Amino acid sequence: MRGNIDSIVRQLRSRHTSRAEALRMLRTLPYEDLGFAKIDNHRRLRRGFPEVIFGKGKTPEQVVHIAKRIIAHDGILLITRTSREVYEKLKTLEPRIRYWERAGAITCRAGKARPKKGKVLVITAGTADMPVAEEAVATLDVMGDKVKALYDVGVAGIHRILDKREVLEKADVVIVVAGMEGALASVVSGLVSKPVVAVPTSVGYGASFEGIAPLLTMMNSCSPGVSVVNIDNGFGAGYFASIINK
């Protein structure tokens, strides 16, 4: 974003910039109005990352239109809860687009790749929690974090997580994704000295109430240092972990 502003300032100082062109450039600084969407062009300046597109509920054409404008403005893109159809449309315009099949996410980083920072470990209690975990992984990857995944190490076989103490200790931030009763977040927090971001999932039988049970368990954790995001919110967990990591 800083580069975009500097470029605009240089152009405004140029004698070749017309009044109309200057107004057009300044007008798109706060946000760009597409009629059906208003893209927040200041998001990266304020929050360190461009506006993220939530794909569900939007038509493929709307998602593609917004995505093209964000890539043109910032060179970085994250779309969550989207489809392969959107990916197929976008990859013809930008070859660096990546589709995360399990998460239903699309990411893109144009320009020269930067060295990734820190180490974030994403853990799931079960295999069924992986789609939410992969959303966190995709978010961390495009935000420039080093990320490692450790799947299916829930408390029903607690020796599986105890066997990974060395992996846990190497992480700077840990994300724990769990459904059912959601006890894994408390267990992990009791084993490490790092921040833990807990993600309850809607995976489980009837009494888990589509994620309410693990949400309450995680919020009531007796181990300090656990922060809880909303049900199935892998994106929110990844974003928050990235802010901590940096």
Contacts in CASP RR format, 6 or more apart in sequence:
PFRMAT RR
TARGET T0000
AUTHOR 0000-0000-0000
METHOD contacts of the structure
MODEL  1
MRGNIDSIVRQLRSRHTSRAEALRMLRTLPYEDLGFAKIDNHRRLRRGFP
EVIFGKGKTPEQVVHIAKRIIAHDGILLITRTSREVYEKLKTLEPRIRYW
ERAGAITCRAGKARPKKGKVLVITAGTADMPVAEEAVATLDVMGDKVKAL
YDVGVAGIHRILDKREVLEKADVVIVVAGMEGALASVVSGLVSKPVVAVP
TSVGYGASFEGIAPLLTMMNSCSPGVSVVNIDNGFGAGYFASIINK
1 41 0 8 1.000
1 42 0 8 1.000
1 44 0 8 1.000
1 45 0 8 1.000
1 48 0 8 1.000
1 74 0 8 1.000
2 45 0 8 1.000
4 73 0 8 1.000
4 74 0 8 1.000
5 29 0 8 1.000
5 45 0 8 1.000
8 25 0 8 1.000
8 26 0 8 1.000
8 29 0 8 1.000
11 17 0 8 1.000
11 21 0 8 1.000
11 22 0 8 1.000
11 25 0 8 1.000
12 22 0 8 1.000
12 25 0 8 1.000
12 26 0 8 1.000
28 41 0 8 1.000
28 73 0 8 1.000
29 41 0 8 1.000
29 42 0 8 1.000
30 40 0 8 1.000
30 41 0 8 1.000
30 42 0 8 1.000
31 38 0 8 1.000
31 39 0 8 1.000
31 40 0 8 1.000
31 41 0 8 1.000
31 42 0 8 1.000
32 38 0 8 1.000
32 39 0 8 1.000
32 41 0 8 1.000
32 69 0 8 1.000
32 73 0 8 1.000
34 65 0 8 1.000
34 66 0 8 1.000
34 69 0 8 1.000
36 62 0 8 1.000
37 62 0 8 1.000
37 65 0 8 1.000
37 66 0 8 1.000
39 51 0 8 1.000
39 66 0 8 1.000
39 69 0 8 1.000
39 70 0 8 1.000
39 73 0 8 1.000
40 51 0 8 1.000
41 73 0 8 1.000
43 49 0 8 1.000
43 50 0 8 1.000
43 51 0 8 1.000
44 50 0 8 1.000
44 74 0 8 1.000
44 76 0 8 1.000
49 76 0 8 1.000
49 78 0 8 1.000
49 143 0 8 1.000
49 239 0 8 1.000
49 242 0 8 1.000
50 70 0 8 1.000
50 73 0 8 1.000
50 74 0 8 1.000
50 75 0 8 1.000
50 76 0 8 1.000
50 77 0 8 1.000
50 78 0 8 1.000
51 70 0 8 1.000
52 78 0 8 1.000
52 79 0 8 1.000
52 80 0 8 1.000
52 235 0 8 1.000
52 239 0 8 1.000
53 63 0 8 1.000
53 66 0 8 1.000
53 67 0 8 1.000
53 70 0 8 1.000
53 77 0 8 1.000
53 78 0 8 1.000
53 79 0 8 1.000
53 80 0 8 1.000
53 82 0 8 1.000
54 79 0 8 1.000
54 80 0 8 1.000
54 81 0 8 1.000
55 63 0 8 1.000
55 79 0 8 1.000
55 80 0 8 1.000
55 81 0 8 1.000
55 82 0 8 1.000
55 86 0 8 1.000
56 81 0 8 1.000
56 82 0 8 1.000
58 66 0 8 1.000
60 83 0 8 1.000
60 85 0 8 1.000
60 86 0 8 1.000
60 89 0 8 1.000
63 79 0 8 1.000
63 82 0 8 1.000
63 86 0 8 1.000
64 86 0 8 1.000
64 89 0 8 1.000
64 90 0 8 1.000
64 93 0 8 1.000
67 77 0 8 1.000
67 79 0 8 1.000
67 86 0 8 1.000
67 90 0 8 1.000
67 106 0 8 1.000
68 90 0 8 1.000
68 93 0 8 1.000
70 76 0 8 1.000
70 77 0 8 1.000
71 77 0 8 1.000
71 94 0 8 1.000
71 108 0 8 1.000
71 110 0 8 1.000
75 108 0 8 1.000
75 109 0 8 1.000
75 110 0 8 1.000
75 111 0 8 1.000
76 108 0 8 1.000
76 109 0 8 1.000
76 110 0 8 1.000
76 142 0 8 1.000
77 97 0 8 1.000
77 106 0 8 1.000
77 107 0 8 1.000
77 108 0 8 1.000
77 109 0 8 1.000
77 142 0 8 1.000
78 105 0 8 1.000
78 106 0 8 1.000
78 107 0 8 1.000
78 138 0 8 1.000
78 139 0 8 1.000
78 142 0 8 1.000
78 143 0 8 1.000
78 235 0 8 1.000
79 86 0 8 1.000
79 105 0 8 1.000
79 106 0 8 1.000
79 107 0 8 1.000
80 103 0 8 1.000
80 104 0 8 1.000
80 105 0 8 1.000
80 135 0 8 1.000
80 138 0 8 1.000
80 139 0 8 1.000
80 235 0 8 1.000
81 104 0 8 1.000
81 105 0 8 1.000
82 104 0 8 1.000
82 105 0 8 1.000
82 106 0 8 1.000
83 104 0 8 1.000
84 99 0 8 1.000
84 101 0 8 1.000
86 106 0 8 1.000
87 97 0 8 1.000
87 99 0 8 1.000
87 106 0 8 1.000
90 97 0 8 1.000
90 106 0 8 1.000
90 108 0 8 1.000
91 97 0 8 1.000
91 99 0 8 1.000
94 108 0 8 1.000
94 110 0 8 1.000
96 108 0 8 1.000
96 109 0 8 1.000
96 110 0 8 1.000
97 106 0 8 1.000
97 107 0 8 1.000
97 108 0 8 1.000
98 106 0 8 1.000
98 107 0 8 1.000
98 108 0 8 1.000
99 105 0 8 1.000
99 106 0 8 1.000
100 106 0 8 1.000
100 107 0 8 1.000
100 134 0 8 1.000
100 135 0 8 1.000
100 137 0 8 1.000
100 138 0 8 1.000
102 130 0 8 1.000
102 131 0 8 1.000
102 134 0 8 1.000
103 131 0 8 1.000
103 132 0 8 1.000
103 134 0 8 1.000
103 135 0 8 1.000
103 137 0 8 1.000
103 138 0 8 1.000
104 131 0 8 1.000
104 134 0 8 1.000
104 135 0 8 1.000
105 134 0 8 1.000
105 135 0 8 1.000
105 138 0 8 1.000
105 139 0 8 1.000
105 235 0 8 1.000
107 138 0 8 1.000
107 141 0 8 1.000
107 142 0 8 1.000
108 142 0 8 1.000
109 142 0 8 1.000
114 144 0 8 1.000
116 144 0 8 1.000
116 145 0 8 1.000
116 146 0 8 1.000
117 144 0 8 1.000
117 145 0 8 1.000
117 146 0 8 1.000
117 245 0 8 1.000
117 246 0 8 1.000
118 145 0 8 1.000
118 146 0 8 1.000
118 172 0 8 1.000
118 245 0 8 1.000
119 145 0 8 1.000
119 146 0 8 1.000
119 147 0 8 1.000
119 148 0 8 1.000
119 170 0 8 1.000
119 171 0 8 1.000
119 172 0 8 1.000
119 173 0 8 1.000
119 245 0 8 1.000
120 140 0 8 1.000
120 145 0 8 1.000
120 146 0 8 1.000
120 147 0 8 1.000
120 148 0 8 1.000
120 171 0 8 1.000
120 172 0 8 1.000
120 173 0 8 1.000
120 174 0 8 1.000
120 175 0 8 1.000
120 238 0 8 1.000
120 241 0 8 1.000
120 242 0 8 1.000
120 245 0 8 1.000
121 147 0 8 1.000
121 148 0 8 1.000
121 149 0 8 1.000
121 150 0 8 1.000
121 167 0 8 1.000
121 168 0 8 1.000
121 170 0 8 1.000
121 171 0 8 1.000
121 173 0 8 1.000
121 174 0 8 1.000
121 175 0 8 1.000
122 133 0 8 1.000
122 136 0 8 1.000
122 137 0 8 1.000
122 140 0 8 1.000
122 147 0 8 1.000
122 148 0 8 1.000
122 149 0 8 1.000
122 150 0 8 1.000
122 175 0 8 1.000
122 177 0 8 1.000
123 133 0 8 1.000
123 149 0 8 1.000
123 150 0 8 1.000
123 151 0 8 1.000
123 153 0 8 1.000
123 161 0 8 1.000
123 174 0 8 1.000
123 175 0 8 1.000
123 176 0 8 1.000
123 177 0 8 1.000
123 184 0 8 1.000
123 188 0 8 1.000
124 130 0 8 1.000
124 132 0 8 1.000
124 133 0 8 1.000
124 149 0 8 1.000
124 150 0 8 1.000
124 151 0 8 1.000
124 152 0 8 1.000
124 153 0 8 1.000
124 154 0 8 1.000
124 176 0 8 1.000
124 177 0 8 1.000
124 178 0 8 1.000
125 152 0 8 1.000
125 153 0 8 1.000
125 154 0 8 1.000
125 155 0 8 1.000
125 176 0 8 1.000
125 177 0 8 1.000
125 178 0 8 1.000
125 179 0 8 1.000
125 180 0 8 1.000
125 182 0 8 1.000
125 184 0 8 1.000
126 151 0 8 1.000
126 152 0 8 1.000
126 153 0 8 1.000
126 154 0 8 1.000
126 178 0 8 1.000
126 203 0 8 1.000
127 151 0 8 1.000
127 152 0 8 1.000
128 201 0 8 1.000
128 203 0 8 1.000
128 204 0 8 1.000
129 151 0 8 1.000
129 177 0 8 1.000
129 178 0 8 1.000
129 179 0 8 1.000
129 201 0 8 1.000
129 203 0 8 1.000
130 151 0 8 1.000
132 177 0 8 1.000
132 199 0 8 1.000
132 201 0 8 1.000
132 232 0 8 1.000
132 233 0 8 1.000
132 234 0 8 1.000
133 149 0 8 1.000
133 151 0 8 1.000
133 175 0 8 1.000
133 177 0 8 1.000
133 199 0 8 1.000
133 234 0 8 1.000
134 149 0 8 1.000
135 234 0 8 1.000
135 235 0 8 1.000
136 175 0 8 1.000
136 177 0 8 1.000
136 199 0 8 1.000
136 234 0 8 1.000
136 235 0 8 1.000
136 236 0 8 1.000
136 237 0 8 1.000
136 238 0 8 1.000
136 241 0 8 1.000
137 147 0 8 1.000
137 149 0 8 1.000
139 234 0 8 1.000
139 235 0 8 1.000
139 236 0 8 1.000
139 237 0 8 1.000
139 238 0 8 1.000
139 239 0 8 1.000
139 242 0 8 1.000
140 147 0 8 1.000
140 238 0 8 1.000
140 241 0 8 1.000
140 242 0 8 1.000
141 147 0 8 1.000
143 238 0 8 1.000
143 239 0 8 1.000
143 242 0 8 1.000
144 242 0 8 1.000
145 241 0 8 1.000
145 242 0 8 1.000
145 245 0 8 1.000
145 246 0 8 1.000
148 167 0 8 1.000
148 171 0 8 1.000
150 164 0 8 1.000
150 167 0 8 1.000
152 160 0 8 1.000
153 160 0 8 1.000
153 161 0 8 1.000
153 164 0 8 1.000
153 184 0 8 1.000
154 160 0 8 1.000
154 161 0 8 1.000
154 178 0 8 1.000
154 184 0 8 1.000
155 161 0 8 1.000
155 183 0 8 1.000
155 184 0 8 1.000
155 187 0 8 1.000
158 187 0 8 1.000
161 168 0 8 1.000
161 184 0 8 1.000
161 187 0 8 1.000
161 188 0 8 1.000
161 191 0 8 1.000
162 191 0 8 1.000
165 191 0 8 1.000
168 174 0 8 1.000
168 188 0 8 1.000
168 191 0 8 1.000
168 192 0 8 1.000
168 194 0 8 1.000
169 192 0 8 1.000
171 192 0 8 1.000
171 194 0 8 1.000
172 194 0 8 1.000
172 244 0 8 1.000
172 245 0 8 1.000
173 194 0 8 1.000
173 195 0 8 1.000
173 196 0 8 1.000
173 197 0 8 1.000
173 241 0 8 1.000
173 244 0 8 1.000
173 245 0 8 1.000
174 188 0 8 1.000
174 192 0 8 1.000
174 194 0 8 1.000
174 195 0 8 1.000
174 196 0 8 1.000
174 197 0 8 1.000
175 196 0 8 1.000
175 197 0 8 1.000
175 198 0 8 1.000
175 199 0 8 1.000
175 234 0 8 1.000
175 237 0 8 1.000
175 238 0 8 1.000
175 241 0 8 1.000
176 184 0 8 1.000
176 185 0 8 1.000
176 188 0 8 1.000
176 189 0 8 1.000
176 196 0 8 1.000
176 197 0 8 1.000
176 198 0 8 1.000
176 199 0 8 1.000
177 199 0 8 1.000
177 201 0 8 1.000
177 234 0 8 1.000
177 237 0 8 1.000
178 184 0 8 1.000
178 185 0 8 1.000
178 198 0 8 1.000
178 199 0 8 1.000
178 200 0 8 1.000
178 201 0 8 1.000
178 214 0 8 1.000
178 218 0 8 1.000
179 200 0 8 1.000
179 201 0 8 1.000
179 202 0 8 1.000
179 203 0 8 1.000
179 204 0 8 1.000
179 208 0 8 1.000
179 211 0 8 1.000
179 213 0 8 1.000
179 214 0 8 1.000
180 203 0 8 1.000
180 204 0 8 1.000
180 205 0 8 1.000
180 208 0 8 1.000
180 213 0 8 1.000
180 214 0 8 1.000
181 208 0 8 1.000
181 213 0 8 1.000
181 214 0 8 1.000
181 217 0 8 1.000
182 198 0 8 1.000
182 200 0 8 1.000
182 213 0 8 1.000
182 214 0 8 1.000
182 217 0 8 1.000
182 218 0 8 1.000
183 217 0 8 1.000
185 196 0 8 1.000
185 198 0 8 1.000
185 217 0 8 1.000
185 218 0 8 1.000
185 221 0 8 1.000
185 226 0 8 1.000
185 228 0 8 1.000
186 217 0 8 1.000
186 218 0 8 1.000
186 221 0 8 1.000
186 222 0 8 1.000
186 223 0 8 1.000
186 226 0 8 1.000
188 196 0 8 1.000
189 196 0 8 1.000
189 221 0 8 1.000
189 223 0 8 1.000
189 224 0 8 1.000
189 225 0 8 1.000
189 226 0 8 1.000
190 223 0 8 1.000
195 225 0 8 1.000
195 227 0 8 1.000
195 241 0 8 1.000
195 244 0 8 1.000
196 223 0 8 1.000
196 225 0 8 1.000
196 226 0 8 1.000
196 227 0 8 1.000
197 226 0 8 1.000
197 227 0 8 1.000
197 228 0 8 1.000
197 229 0 8 1.000
197 237 0 8 1.000
197 238 0 8 1.000
197 240 0 8 1.000
197 241 0 8 1.000
197 244 0 8 1.000
198 218 0 8 1.000
198 221 0 8 1.000
198 226 0 8 1.000
198 227 0 8 1.000
198 228 0 8 1.000
198 229 0 8 1.000
198 237 0 8 1.000
199 228 0 8 1.000
199 229 0 8 1.000
199 232 0 8 1.000
199 233 0 8 1.000
199 234 0 8 1.000
199 237 0 8 1.000
200 211 0 8 1.000
200 213 0 8 1.000
200 214 0 8 1.000
200 215 0 8 1.000
200 217 0 8 1.000
200 218 0 8 1.000
200 228 0 8 1.000
200 230 0 8 1.000
200 231 0 8 1.000
200 232 0 8 1.000
201 211 0 8 1.000
201 214 0 8 1.000
201 231 0 8 1.000
201 232 0 8 1.000
202 208 0 8 1.000
202 210 0 8 1.000
202 211 0 8 1.000
202 231 0 8 1.000
202 232 0 8 1.000
203 211 0 8 1.000
204 211 0 8 1.000
207 213 0 8 1.000
208 214 0 8 1.000
210 231 0 8 1.000
211 231 0 8 1.000
211 232 0 8 1.000
212 231 0 8 1.000
214 231 0 8 1.000
215 228 0 8 1.000
215 230 0 8 1.000
215 231 0 8 1.000
218 226 0 8 1.000
218 228 0 8 1.000
219 228 0 8 1.000
227 240 0 8 1.000
229 236 0 8 1.000
229 237 0 8 1.000
229 240 0 8 1.000
230 236 0 8 1.000
END
